[in-house]
């Protein structure tokens, strides 16, 4: 028991360090993008808290894998302390952690974030009665609460009988684990609700992360245009617009009124002139800033990072393609959610993670790096594209100038994407996520002097679906991810869409020229009030 406590303490100490790092990262991340002029305490705390909860839930994945792996010795035997009771206690500890975190995520997505968002929407329209703003915000939030209640009810009573294929004995074995795991209706309801959010996160990942994986590294490699060169071009544009305005206004010097067409043209040119002068102020500020000089000095480092990121992106894409191809060829089929029972076509990450796990805690570091990579590429995609509702752009995300409502939208999207990263990691390394580095013993006949004799020997084998039920422990993460076959099927097709969007984004990013040094800072159709101030980031 002392050894068990030591192993468990090691895992949770590692989780505690990850928790501290996550909180620091979320605070810096949100403070970096929030508006300096429109910042609100409640929206800031909400954004930090929501993003932190999502990252903490992802940090629980390697802890889960670490604990089930450390119950067994490298030769495939259970450690002395890992009896049935201790194993069950450890699994329950991880399970309760998932209960808590996923319940908080439901609270954030369906109650707290919508309430804070609608509260600030009402505050902008009516600066009067706070009580009235709270009531109106809660009224709109009731719609989200209703959706959550419906999902929980559906999840509690949805039938789990899966029409598996004939002679699929391995799938039946895994199915028994699901039935044991899903004996509680409350757990089933929670799993269904979280899986529904994960599907939404999958759509967000296809939209933003897949594009960001190509846009971020290529933007680092290509760099931005020179501020001085852009300023020269902008000055020429200002002179051209001013001359055009003078030519039109000269028509009315003798007292004649302008035609309606000329008045519309003058209005458009004056709006264009205001935008160009705002660009002039931004370019002048950036050209003189110390940050621009610093970025120019580290330009070679940015190229190196860009090359590294594109190599990592290609590695992920190849691993995801091979994993999906393996499911297409060797899974139990559509009606089981394309669940793979073992690995037939291995991929680089699925080979790397078990090897790193032998040197604690390198596999933990790699998974954390993967999650942070998805966060940064998702942020790059969101910043390049903005937040849209179909064809309507709602908000832009900019350093030091993001409004409270946009910040809440940003963290909601990132929360859903991070939820989906657990399944992405499973897709990249299914064997690792399911069993970690566990092995089990199989009996083998030994040949002596050219004859086969009944000499009992045991050899260790990596855990897979063929292993006896009492020899390999499945992670709680895996059972959460694959409780409902139709969600697993959606994830499978979503992975193909993710690969396609990444390849399209890679082609588009290669064809595009260098970004403007003030990309997204000043737009003609911009309704964001923060455009009227210079970016504090470059001061």
KAJOZI-V938175 format. One record per helix or strand of 2 or more residues. SS is the DSSP state (hx for helix, st for strand). FROM is the first residue (numbers start at 0). LEN is the number of residues. If there is no record, write none. Layout:
# KAJOZI-V938175
ss->SS from->FROM len->LEN
ss->SS from->FROM len->LEN
This chain:
# KAJOZI-V938175
ss->hx from->1 len->32
ss->hx from->40 len->29
ss->hx from->83 len->42
ss->hx from->129 len->28
ss->hx from->168 len->13
ss->hx from->184 len->38
ss->hx from->226 len->26
ss->hx from->259 len->29
ss->hx from->289 len->8
ss->hx from->298 len->32
ss->hx from->333 len->3
ss->hx from->347 len->10
ss->hx from->361 len->24
ss->st from->386 len->3
ss->st from->391 len->4
ss->hx from->403 len->25
ss->hx from->429 len->6
ss->st from->438 len->10
ss->st from->450 len->12
ss->hx from->475 len->6
ss->hx from->484 len->27
ss->hx from->528 len->4
ss->hx from->535 len->3
